[in-house]
């Protein structure tokens, strides 16, 4: 283990300010940084995921024009701009991406990504589902198979844009298997929900809302599964949980918004609340009568959590349902009630800016300008946007997520040099996936990495996919860090809500473990005993080669620290490392080299760790 005491000074500044990390010399420009070596062709990776089919060597780049420079998009104009775009649109840039995509058309890459088949979660769950004949049908790997599938797809999936968008949606439309109940014990529940988000990532938000409403995972999580109509004799009232969160968190928020996402105010300067408890009570009647589709489950021999919920009319409220200025007539059946309710909510003027702003926050910047929110909201409303090559995407219907995503990524605010108010804290999950993609990690086999089965603890990443502590996600979109410079400047920093002294050091230790290859030093015999005792059907011999990183290109630069740091700056930071940070990192590495006569590989490990724990990296500009 390295003794990294000098690094603490760098890390503490992250908790103090979201602004000023990187300085003016750190912003990506439209010309290649002369101190940054161009990425060398890396032919050593091969197939980075030996568990999924297909060749993910170019992420759809084969449809990009080769020599027509008139069609070059600014997003891929230089290696730096390509790296920056891919940090926003994928789970991390790879060296071969920078080599093959730079100077090509980002519009073509975007359209090629839309055509790739989705990498789904349920097939991986099926891979680890114990056979019906098993004497003991429980094993921890089956329970954690949704996590295995996420890491596989996020790191090695061809459909990077889809996977990244689905993850962003998962932090808006939250379901979590952190509770230790059915959503934890029945992996098909959250797997089917993850697949809903993956399949609808390029679809329509209205259709996604309907699929989410009928999802057993959401029905269980927000307690409206089996929701019964009210009974005046007993005083029973319909469960209001989903009705409340559908409005507050998934669609409109709590106060009226302008098209640019700012709050509307009345003549007295007060915000305008959208609804009250009577609206919630009226809307809650809509979601009565929904429950598991037990008949189809039995007929098809499929776990009921893997099927959409069905309706039971006898349990549905026949009363009128009044909310948000509309009334669904008494006697309206359950399916029609749900359709009318979602149509009315979806048509609310708050939906475009509410959804647009949060997706921008998840992909590009925590504090989007009003103009940025307006432009993305317009793409959401019209269902159309124009790519830099002049082609249109979107089907022209309100809520088109392809148009929304394109508007987010290609907006001038996303592609321009980041300002002091621009950027966002990198989520811990995205830091790990970026490392795995940046260094050609082979054998993406999370099934052999028990650490990756649950990374929520502060001693690890402090975050785990689809395992937030509540429906409010890991962090609130409007969170401000108390006593920070960013807060004093009226800025939000959502990811700082899970950033503290414990998670900072936990993340550094977690990354040290993987960067230095400690995952390969497993005691195979001991691990096999554990697998056998816990009914996990794996061959422990494979664990020694799991998540095997390649640092060949970095080792070739180990004798030139400036060149090594410049390469890491390009690949990991898109050129945002400040001169001060570069010098600090170089000084630490030289000190270690002089004092310990360290081998080149150890210096490479240290350089990567120092870059990935620096404020200039942790704040994605």
N, C-alpha and C positions, 0 to 999 in steps of 0.2 A: 504493500500500500504506500502511496505517496504521502508525504507530509506537506500539505498545501496551505500552510498558515498565511502566506502572502495573498492568497486568493480571497481570503475573507473580506479584505478591504473592497475588492471588486464586487463581491456578492452583496454586501450590505447596501451598496448604492441602489441596487434594484428595488429594495423595499422603500427607499426614500423618494424615488422619482421615476415617473414614466417618461419624462422629457429629458433631453440632453444626452441620451445614451448614444454614443457614436460620433456626435459632432458633425460639422459640415463636411469633413473629409470622408465620412463613412457612408454617405448617401450614394446609392447606385446612380451611375450616369449613363448617358447614351453612347459613351465611348468606352472601350475596354481599358481598364486600369493597367498602365504599363508595368506596374510592379506585380501584377497577378499573372501567373503562367496560365496559358490556355490549357484546358483539360486534355490530357493525353488519352488517345483511344485505349480503352480498357477491355481487353479481350479475355480477361481471366475469370469473369464472373460466371459465364455459362448460364444455366437455369438457376435463378436465385431461389426458386421454390420447388423442391422436388415432390411436393404434395399436390400441386395443381397443374392442370394441363395448359398447353399453349405456350407461346414464346413471348415473354414480356420484355424483349430487348429494345423495343422502340416506342412502346406506349402509343401506338397508332400513328407514328411519325411517317410511315410509308406513304401516306397520302399527301404529304407536304410537297410543294414544288421544289425542284432541285436548284435551278439556276435563275429563275425569274425574279430578279431582285426588286422589280417594281411591286411585287406582292409581299415583300417582307413586312411583317407586322413589327411595330416598335417593341412588342413584348419579347420577341426573339431576336432583336437586332444585334445584341452582343451576348457573350457568355454571362455577364453580370445580370442583364435584364432577363435572360432566360432562367437563370437560377432564381431570381426574385419571383417571377411569375409562377414557376413550379412550386415554390414554397407556399404560395397562396392556393394553388389549384390542385395540389397532390399531397401525398404524405411525405414528400421529400424529393429533391432532385438527385439524380444519379450522374456519375461522370459521363456515361455514355449518352445520357439525355442532353447534356450540354454540348457534347461533340456532334450529335446528329441533328439537334433541333436549332442550334444557333444559326441565324441567317435564313431560316425557313419561315413558313407561315404559321403563326399561332392560331389563326382562324382555321386553317386546315387541320391542325392538331386537335382543336376543340371539336370540330365536326367529326373527325375520325373517332374521338373518344365517345361521342354520342352513339356510334354504331356498334361499339363493343358489347358482347353479351355480358350480363351482370354476373359477378362473382357472389354467390349466395351463401348464407349461413347454414341453412337447414341440411344441405348435403354433408357438411362436416359433422353436425350433430348426429346424423344417421351413421356416419363412419364410426362413431364411438358409442353408439347405442348398444347396450348388451343384448345378445340374442334372447328371444323369448324362452329358450330352454335353459338359460343360465340359472344355476341354483341360487346365486346371489346376484340380483340385477342392479346392485348399486356399486358404483365406483366413482371416485372423485373426478377422474378425467371426463366421464360422461357429464357430470354436473357442470364442469368448467369448459365444456366443448364450445360454447358460444364465444368464450374468450379466445380459445385456440383459433376459431374461424376468423374472428376479427383481426387478430395479429397477422394471420396468413394473408388475408385479403388486403389489409392496409399496407403491408410491406411489399408483397409480391404480386398483388392482383394487377392484371393488365388494365382494368377499368378504373384507373386512379381517380379520374374526375368524378365519376359516379360514387365511388367509395368515400371520397372527401366530402361531397355534397351530402351524402347520407349521414355521415358523422355530424356535420353541421346541423342537419335537421334533427338529429337525435338529441341535441342540446336545446332545442326549442320545443319539440314534442316529446317530452321526457317520459320514459318508462325505465325502471331500475330493478335489477335483481339482487339488490343489496339487502333486502329485508329478511332473508332466511326463511321465507314461506314458499308457496307454490312457484313463484317466479324464480326462486333460487333452485328448488328441488326438481323442477320440470323444465329442462333447458329448451324444449320445443316452444315454450311460451315466448320467451324473449327472442329466440331465434326467428320465429315467425314474424315477430314485430320488426326486428332488424331487417328482415327481407322485404317487409312492406316499404320501409324507408329506402332501401336500395332500389327496389323495382320502381318506385315513384319519384326517384331523385330527379329525373328529367321530365316528369309528367306534369300534372296539374295540381295545385295546392288544394283545390276544392275536392278533387277525387281522393287525394291523400287524406284529407280530413275525414272523409267517409270511411276509408279503409281503417284508419286509426280508431274511429268511433266503434266499429264492429270488431276490433281486435280484442281477443280474450285477455291479452297481456294488459292492455289499457283498461279493459273492464274490471279486471282484478285489482290493478294498481290503484285506480281511482274509485274503486268500491261500488261501481254501478252494475257490475255483473250480477244478475239475479235481482235487480232492483224492482221492487213491487210497487204497484200503485198505492196511493194513500188510502187509509181506512179511518173514517171519522169516528167509528165506534171505539177503536183502540187508540186513536191518536197517531197512528203510523203515518209518516210523511216520506215521500220519495227521497232517496239519497241525492244530495245536492253537490257532491264532490266534483263530478265531471262537468256539470253545468257551469260551476264556478271557474274551474281551471280552463275549460274550453274558451271562455271569454277572456279571462285575465291573462293567461299565459300563451294560448295557442293562436289567438286571432286578433283581438281588438285592444287588449290592455284594460286599463281602468278609467282613463280620462281621454277626452276628445283630442285628436292629433291633427295638426296641419299636414298637408302633403309632404312637407320636408321632415316630418317626424317630431317637430317641436310641439309642445303642449299648447292647445288653444286656451285662451283666457276670456272671461266675460268682462263686462264693463268695469267691474270692481277689481280686476286683476287676478281673480281666482280661477283655478282650473275647472273645467266642466266634467263632472263625473258622468259616466255613460249609463250606469244602471244602479239599482239598489237591490235589497234582499227580495223584494217582490218579483223582480225580473228573474233572479236565480231560482226562486220557488216555481215560477211558471215554466222556465226552461227545464228544470229537473224532471217535470212530468213527461217530457219528450223521451227521456232515456229510461223509461220503465218498460219492463217486458223483454229486455235483452238478456240472453243467457247462452250457455254452451250449446252447441249443436250436437247433442248426445246421439241422436239417431244416425246422423251421417257418420259420426266418429265410429260408432259400432259397426255400421254397414261396411265402411271402407277400412276398418281396423287401423285408424289413424288417431293419434292422441288428440283429444278435443281441443287442446290449446293451439294446435296447428291449423285449426279451421276457424273461419270467421264465426262470430256469434250469430245466432238466429233469433227470431222474434217469437214471443209467446203472447198472442193477443189478449188472452185472459188476464195477464198480469200487467197490461198496459193501461195507463190512466185514460179514461174517456172524457175527462174534463177538458175545458178549453185551456190553452197554454199561451199566456201573454208574457212577452219579454221584448226588450229593445224596440218598442213601438209597433209591434205586430202581434197578432193573435192567430193561433192555429185553432180552428173550430173544434168544438166539443164533438166527440165521436170519431175523430180522425184516427186511423189506425197507426200502429207503431212505425212501419217503414215509411209511410207518407209523412208522418210527423217528423221523423229524423231528416228526411229529405228537405222538407220545407224549412225546418229550423236551420240546417246547415246552409241552405241557399240564402236565407235572410242574413245570417251572420256573415257569410262570405261576401255579400254585397256591401257590407258596411264600409264607409270610406276610411276607417282606421286600418283596415287589413293590409293594404299595400305598404304604407310606411312602417307599420308595426313589424311585419315580416321582413321587409327589405332591410331595415336597420339592423335587426338581429343577425341576419345572414351575413351582412357586411362585417359585423363585429366578429363573427366566427371565422371569416376567411381573410379579411384584409386589415381592418383598423377598428379600434375600440371607439373612436370618436369621429365618425364620418361627418363630413360637412353637410349642412342642409341641402345644398345642391346635389351632392352625391346621393343622399337618400331620396330626393325628389326624382332623379333620373332612374334609379333602380325601381322605385315605386311605380313610375310610369311604365317601365317595361313589364312589371308584374300586372298592371292594370290593362295594358293593351295586348299583352301576350306576344309582343314582338320586340326585337332589337336588331340592330345592324352590326355585324362583325367588321373588323378593320378592313377585310378584303371586299366589303360591299355586299356580302350575302346576308340574307335575313334568316334569323332563327326564331322559333316559336310558332305555335299554330294559330295565333291571333285570338286566343281565348283568355279572358281574365284569369290570372293565377298560373300562367305557364312558367314552370320552374326552369326550363332551359333558357328562355329569354331572360329571366331574372338572374340566373347564374352568369350568363354571358355579360349582362349589363354590369354586374358586380366586378368581374375580373378585367374587363376591357375599358372600364370607365377611366377617364383622364386622371381622376384622383388616385386610382389604384396603380396606374402606370407611371405617373409623374414621380419625381424624386420626393421622398417622404419629408414632410415638414416636422417641426418639433412636436406638433399635436398628432402626427400620424403614427401608425403602427399599433402593435398589440403585443402583450406578453404571449410568448409561445406556450401553449398548453404542454404539460409534461408528456402526455401521450404522444404528441406530435414531435417532441424532441427525440424520443426513443425511436420512433419509426424513421425519422430523418437519418439518424445514425445508421440504422440497419440498411437503408437504401443508399446512403452516401458511400459506404465502404464495402459494397458488393458482398454483403453477408450471404453466405450459402446455407442451404439446409434450414429454411424457415420452418422449423418444427417446434412450435410453442408447446406441443404436447410433452416435450422433454424438458421444458423450462418451467418448473413449478413456480418460480418467482413471478412469471407472467400470468399465472392463473388468477392472481388478485394483487394488483399494484396500488391499492388504495392507501395503504399505511403511509404515514409521514416519513417512515424510514426508507420508503421506496419512491414511487412517483407521486404519491398523494392524490392519485386520480386513476380510475379504471374505466374502460369503455362500458357503457350501459350499466353503470353501477354508481350513479350519483346518490347522494344521501337523501334527496327529496325530489319532488316534482319541480322544484325551483332550480334544478340543475346543480352542477358543482359550484357555480358562481352566478350571481345575478347580473344581468346586462347593465344595470345602472350602478354597480358597486363602485364606491370611491374609497381609496385607502386612507384611513384617518391620519391626519398630520403629514400628508405627503405633499410634495410640490405639485403633483398632478391634480390632487384635490383642490389645492389653493388656486389652480388655474381653471377650475370648473370642468375638469376632465374625469371620465370614468376609467377604471382599469379592472374589468371583471376578473381576470385570472389572478389578480393579486389577492382575491378572497381566499385562495388556497395556497398562498405563498407566505411562509413565515420562517422563523429560524430553523424549525425542525424539518420542514419540507425542502429547504434550500440544501442543507447538509445531506438529507436523505437522498435527494436527487443526485448530488455529486457522488455519493457512495454507490448508488445504483448504477450510474453510468460507468464508474470506475470498474465495477464488476464485469460489465459487458465489454467495455472498450479494451480492457487488458486480457480478455479471453479466459477469465476464471471459470466461465461456464463449461469450458472444455476439460477442466481439472476434476471432474466428478469421479467419485469412486464407483466404478461400474458395477462391481459385485454387490456392494452395499445397496446401490440403487435398485438393482434387480430384486433383491430381497424385499425391499419396500414395495415395489410394483406387485410382486407375487402376493404379499400379505394384504395389500389394499385392492386386489382384484383389478389391477390396471394392465390391460393386455398390450404391453410394450416391451421391446427388446432394448435393455439399457445400453447395449453396445452403441446404439445410434446417438445416445446423449452426448458422447464425447465429440461428435462432429456437428452438433446442433448450434446454429447461430455462429458459424465460423466466419469471422471477418477477414477481409483481404486488405492489407495496407501496402501492397507492392509499390504503388505510385508514390505514396508518402515516404516509404523507406528510401526510394531513389533520391528524395530531396532532403534526407536527414542531415546531410552535410552542409546544407545551406538553409539555415533557419528562416531567413527572410522569405525564401521561395516556398518553404514548407508552410509557413503561416499564411502566405498569400494564397496558396492553393486551398487551404482550409477556409480562408475568408471567402473565397469564391464559392466553394461547394456548400458550405454550411451557412454563411452569413450574407451571401449575395453582395459582398463588398462593403458591408456596413461596419466592419471593425475599424475603430478609430486608430489614429497613429499612436495615441497614448496606450491603448489596449494592446496593440501589436508589440510595442516596446516592452510593456510589462510582461507579456507572455514570453517574449524572447529572453528577457532578463532572468525569469524564473527557470526556464529550460537550461540556459547557460550555467546558472548556479548549480543545478542538479548535475549537469554533465561534468562540471569541474570538480565538484565535491565527491561524486560517487563513481566517476568513470563509467557512466551508464551506457548500456548498449543502445544502438540506434533505434531498435524497436521500442524500448522503454521511453525514449525521448519522443517518438511519434505518439505513443499512448498519452504521454503527458501533454503534448501539444494539443491533441484532440480534446482532452478533458478540460484543459484551460480555456480553449475557445468555446466549448459547449457549456461552460459555467460562467462565462463572462457576461456582464450586463448587455454588451453590444449584441451578443447572440440571443440572449433571453428576451430582449425586446426586438421583435421582428418588425423591421421598418418597411 
